[in-house]
Amino acid sequence: MVNLADDSISFKGVGLLPVIKDVLLQLLFALMPFVAYNIYYRKLTVNYSRNFIIIICSLCMLLSMTFASSVQSGLIFDVRYVIMFFGMLFGGFATGAILLVEFLIYRLYIGGVGMIDAVIILIFTYPLFVLLSFLYHRSKHKLWIIFVAGISFSLIPLTVLYITKPDYIMNYFLFNILAIPVTNSLGIWLLVTLFNKSVSDKELYLRYIQNEKAEAVNHVAASLAHEVRNPLTTVLGFLQLIKSGTFPQEKTERFLEISMEEIRRTEQILSEYLSISKPHLPFQQRIELTAHIQSVVELMTSYANMSNVTLSTDSLKSNLYISGSPAELKQLLVNFIKNAIEACKDVDNGMVNITVYEETDQVAVEIKDNGVGMTPEQLSRLGSIYYSTKMSGTGLGLTFSYQAIRAMNGSVSVRSSPRSGTVFLITLPRANLNP
């Protein structure tokens, strides 16, 4: 049995356990961009930005160089090449230049006998960063690019050090030919592969969210065409009556008032439609919940009528404030109400009712329908990505809605059974009374 704590098991004077500890610590620093991305962007409906790459790579490089591996005073080894290559790969050449300046300043500050060697190594490796980054974005064989990067960023430092400090290389031969290549090669492969997979999944998710949103907009647009035609027909009829000039002034003014009222109603309907169709940047603010519910109900009423479903609300109390993104709140309400309406299409006397319950520190929005309902197995998977109870659905609408609710520190519960309807209860914390 091998005892890792035994000092007799070593890389020629360097204990095996400290080496493993240093390698694992450096790999942790190498994977920090991947971990930070999944934490920070988990609830956001946008993908990573260059500023994110610059900030996280700068932090990781500082940490890796501060807690670097060293078997001889003045000579340090870390994942600087992994971080710099990753930063250039996903943040562009400007990010690579910023990381280069950061490295030079901090390495000169640290000093030591290896400072000159570090600068010489960088002279050879930085052009390689640029070349491999260029090839990576244009090549179909990305894994080979990563493999070449890992081997190159290990061989170049070892070659330079063998020329300038051969005694150091030979005294710590096993450490140099094992620990350093493992850190660089494994670090680059893990970081680039995992980060690329997360970014691809996020892009796919955002693309499906947009498709789901477009589908909802198309359905609502079809009902709006019918809804808008009615007031326009009314206005046209009154204008023709006014044009005839056979009515007294008092009646003509009444016709004008009705026409203007119908035009205002049409304008309101179109404004609500545009508010869900145009793209929004997510931001948090104080929202009056009841007003948003009423506007969405007015918007979805025509869609419910076309589906032979009655959409109603109980008496809604005003001045119920929450914190969140108005655009996301409106979109998630549209998603829930649209799903409820579609669940009632094939039942007699389909009904969807919305009720708001007020509590001390939170409010609850209940969306209840008497539709087809769901089985326990469907309930357990509800909200999972790509899962939908509809034949043509992607499941992304509810996935987005669930994430938006969690982003507002809220929660969702659901009760349902086959042929007995479904009840969604959305609970959201109340906002501070001070604006």
N, C-alpha and C positions, 0 to 999 in steps of 0.2 A: 504494500500500500504506500502511495506517495503522500508525504506530509508536506503540504504547501507552505506551512509555517516554518519548516526546517531550513535554516540558513545554508545547510550543505547543498541544497538544491538551488542552484543559482546560475546566472549568466556570467560566469567568471567574475565573481566578487559582487554581483548584483543579485540580491534575493529575488526569487521567482515571484513571491507574493506581492512585493512592492511594484514589480514590473507590471503584473496583471492589473493591479489597482490603478496604476497610472494610465495604462491602455484603456481601461474601462472608463476612467474619468474623462479622457480626451474624446472617446467615442460619444460620451454623454454631451459634451460641448458641441460635437459635430452634429448631433441629432437635435439640438435645441431649436433650430429654425423650423424643422418639421413639427415638433411638439408645440411650439408657440403658434404656428399657423393653424393647427387643428383646434387649439384653445380659443384663439382670438377670432377666427373667422367662422367658427362653428355655427353661430346664430345669425351671422350677417348674410345678406343677399347680394354680396359683391365678392369678387375674388381679390387675391393679394395685390398690393401696389408696390411700386419701386421703393417708396419711403419705408414700407414695412421691411423689405429686404435689406435696405441700408442699415436701419436701426438694429435689427436682430443680428445681422452679420457683424456689425461693429461691436455689439455687446459680446457675442460669442468669441470673437477674436481676442478681445481684451481678457476675457475669463480664461481662455485656453492658454494665452501667453503668461498670464499671472500665475496660474497653477500648472505650469508646464512640467513635463518629465525631464529629469536630469540625472545622469550618472557621473558627471564630472562638473565641477563648479565652472560656471560661465558658459557652458554649452547646454542649450535647452531645446526640447523638441515638443511640438504641439501640432494642432490641426489647422495651422494658419493657411496652408495650401488648399486644404479641403474647403475652408470657409471662403477664401478668396475666389477659388474656381466656381464654387456654388453661387456666390454673389454676382459674379460676372455672367454666369449662365442664366440666372433668373432675374437679375436686376439690370443687366446691360453693361456696356463698357464704362459708362460714367460711374456706376456702382463699384466696378473693379478698380477704377482710378482712386476713388475715395478710400477704399480699403487698403490700397497700396500706400497712400499717404499716411493713413493711421498706423499701418504696420511699421513703416520707416521711423516715424516719430517715437512710437512706443518701444521699438527694439533699440533705438539709440538711447532712450531713457534707461532701459534695463542694463545695457552695456554688457561687459564680460568678454572673455577671450573669443567667444564665437560670434561677436557682432559683425566683424568684417566678413566672415564666412557666410553669415545670413544674408548680407547685402549681395555678395557674389552669387549665391544660390538664386536669389530673387531676380538677378539680371538674366539668368537663363530660364527660370520658370515663368516669369510674367509674360514674355512673348508666347510661351506655350499655352498659357491661360487663354490668350486672345485667339490663337489658332484653333485650339480644341473647342472653345466656345462657338466659334464661327462654324466649325465642322459639325458640331452637335446639332445645331438648329437646321442643318441642311442635309444631314445624313439619315438614312433609314436604319443604319446599324449603330444605334445610340449606345448599346451595351458595350460595344467594342471601343467607342470613344471613352466611356467611363473606365474601362479596363486599362486602356493606354494611359489615361490621366493618372490613375492610381499607381501604376508601375513607374511612370516618369517622375512623379512627385516624390517617389521613394529613392529611385536610382540617382537622380541629379544631386540631392543633398549628400548621399553616401559617397558619390564620386568626388565631389568637391572636397569633402572632409578627408577622404583617403589621400588626396593630393596635398592638402595643406596640413593635415594632422594624422599621418598614417599610424602613429603609436596609439592614438586614441581609438581608431577603428579596430586595430588588432587587440588592444587590451579589453575592449568590450564588443568583441566580434559578434557573438550570438545575439546580444541585445540589438545591435545595429542592423543585422540582416533579418531579424525576426520581428521585434517590437515595432520598429519604425514603419516597415512596409505593411504590416498588419493594420496599424492605425490609419495610415493614409489610404490604402486600397479599400479596406473594409469601410472606412468612414465615408469616402466619396461614393462608393456603391450604395450604401444604406441611405445616405442623405438624399442623393439625387433621385434614386429610384422611389423611395417612400414619398418624398415631396412631390415628385411628378405625378405619382398615382393619386395623391390627395387633391392636387390642383385639377387633374383630369376629371375626377369624380365631382368636384365642385362645379366645374364648367358644365358637365352633363346635367347636374341638378339644376343649375340656373337656366340652362336651355329648356329643360322640361317645364320649369316654372313659368317661363315666358310663353311656352306653347299652351300650357294650361290656362294662363291668364288670357291669351288670345282667344282660346275656345270659349271662355266665359263671356268675353266681350262680344264675340260673334253671335252667341245665343241671345244676349241681351239686345244686341243691335237689331236682330230680326224682330223682336217684340217691339222695340222702339219705333221701327218703321211704321208699324200699325198704330202705336200709341200717338206718335207725332202727327200722323195723317188726320186723325180726328179733329184736333184743334185747328189745323190748317184748313180743313174743309169748312169748319165753322166760320173762321175768319173770312175765307173766300166768299161764302154765302152772304155774310153781313155786308161786305164791301160791295157786292153786286146790288144789294138792296139800297145801300147808301147812294150808289151811282145812279140808280133809277130816279132819285129825287122826288119820290112820291110820298115821303114820310115827313111829318112835322119835325122841327128842330129838336124837340125834347126826345123824340124816339130815336132820331139819328145819333144824338149824343150817347144814348143808352147802348145803341149798336156799337159805337166806337169804344165804349168802356168794356163791353164784353169781348170785343176783338183784342184789345190791349191786354186784358186779363188772360186770354187764351195764348197770346204770344209770349207773355211772361211765363206761363206754365210750360210752354214748349222750350223756352230758353233754360228753365230750371232743369227740365228732363235732360236736355243735351249737355248741360254743365255737369250733371251727375255722371252721365255716361263718359264724358271726357276725363273725369277725375279718376276713373278706374282704367281707362285705356292708355293714358299717357304714362311714360316711365317716371318713377319717383326715386329720389335719393332718400334712404331711410334716415330719419332723425327723430329725436324724442322731444315731446312737448306736452303741455297740459291740454287734454281733450275733453270736451263736453260729450259724454257717451250718448245721451238720448238723442241729440241732434244728428249724430252720425247714424244711429239706428234708423231714425225716421227718414233720412235721406236715402239710405240703402233700400228701405222698404218701398218708398215711392219709386225708386229705380226698378226694383224687381217685381212690382205689382203687375206690370204689363206682361212680363215673362210668365208669371203665375197664371194670369188670365188665359194666355195662349195655351197653357198646359191644363186648363180646367181645374185649377187649384185655387182655393181661397187663402190669401195671405193676410193675416191680421196681427194686430198688436194689442196687448192689454194697455190700460192707461199708464203711460210712461211718465215718471216723475223727472223733472228737469233738474239742472245743477248737480248732476252726478259726474264728477271729474275723475279721469284716470290719466296716467302718463304713458306715452308711447308715440308711435309713428302714425299720424292720421291716414296716410296712404295705405299702410299695412293693415290698420284696423278696418278700413273700408273694404279692402280686398278680402280679408279673412271672413268678414260678415257676408260678403257676396258669395264666397265659396260655400259656407255653411248653409245659407238660405237656398242657394241654387241646388245643392245636393238634396235638401229637404223637399224642394218642389219636385225634383225629378223622381224622388222616392214615392211621390203620391200620384204620379201620372196615370198609373194603371189601376188605381183604386177608385171606388165610387165616393163621391163627396170628399175629395182630397182636401186636406186642410193643413196649413202651417201656421203656428202661432208663436209669437215672440213675447216673452215676459222678462222684465227686469226686476230683480230682487235687490233691495238696498240693505246693507249690513253696516256695522260700525266702521270697519276699516277696509271693506271691500264691497264690490258689486258683482252680481251674478246675472248673466244673460242666458235665459233658457230658450232654446229653439226646438219646438216640439212639432212632430208631424205624425200623421196616421197612415204612413206609407207601408211599404213592403217589409220593413224591419230588417234585422240582421241576425245571423246565427251566432252562438258564442265563439266559434272559430273565427268568423269575420270580425267580431268585436275585438278579439285579441290581437289581430293584425292591423287594425284600423290606425292610420297615421304613419304606418311604415312606408318607407320610400318605395315607389313603384307598385304599391298594392292598391287596388281599387275594386269595389263591388260592382262597378259598371263595366260592361263589355268593352267599351271604347275608352275607358278612363285610364289614366296613368298613375293615379294616386298622389300626384305631386301637389294637387290643390290642397288637400288636407294636411299633407306633410308640411307645406309652407305655412298653413294656418297654425298648426301645432307649434312650429318653431317660432312664429311671430308672437303667439300667446306666451310662450316661455320667455321670450325676449322682454316681454312686459311684466315678467315675474308673476304670470298668471298660471292657471291650470285648466284642464279640460276633463270632464267626466262624461260618460255616455251610458244610457240604458236603452236596451232594445231587445226585441224578440221577433221571430218571424210572424208577419201579418198583423203585428200589434203596434207598429210605428216605432219611432226612435226619438229620444230626448237627449240633446246635447246641452250640457251646462258649462258655460264658460265663466270662470271666476277670475276677476282682475282686482288688484289692490287699488284703493282710492288714492287719488293724488292729494298732495298737500293743498290745503285751502288757500294758501298764499300763492298767487300767481308767480 
